[in-house]
């Protein structure tokens, strides 16, 4: 009897993981298939645009800092290098 109990306890994590994976996949399919949801490609494009804007802003700040350093004739310790 104890061997059966041990086997059941040992099988629980695998079964639980499979059940959670199934429910997660099912939920994902429903959210993607929902016509009112935003398509994943749109989300990725929006994220890409925001990252590009951040990079452009960082570039502008680096250029301004370099100009200030040049005008003052010093090197500020703000750079990462």
Secondary structure as the mmCIF struct_conf table of DSSP 4:
data_model
#
loop_
_struct_conf.conf_type_id
_struct_conf.id
_struct_conf.beg_label_comp_id
_struct_conf.beg_label_asym_id
_struct_conf.beg_label_seq_id
_struct_conf.end_label_comp_id
_struct_conf.end_label_asym_id
_struct_conf.end_label_seq_id
HELX_RH_AL_P HELX_RH_AL_P1 UNK A 2 UNK A 33
TURN_TY1_P TURN_TY1_P1 UNK A 35 UNK A 36
BEND BEND1 UNK A 37 UNK A 37
HELX_LH_PP_P HELX_LH_PP_P1 UNK A 38 UNK A 39
HELX_RH_AL_P HELX_RH_AL_P2 UNK A 40 UNK A 72
TURN_TY1_P TURN_TY1_P2 UNK A 73 UNK A 73
TURN_TY1_P TURN_TY1_P3 UNK A 77 UNK A 78
BEND BEND2 UNK A 79 UNK A 79
#
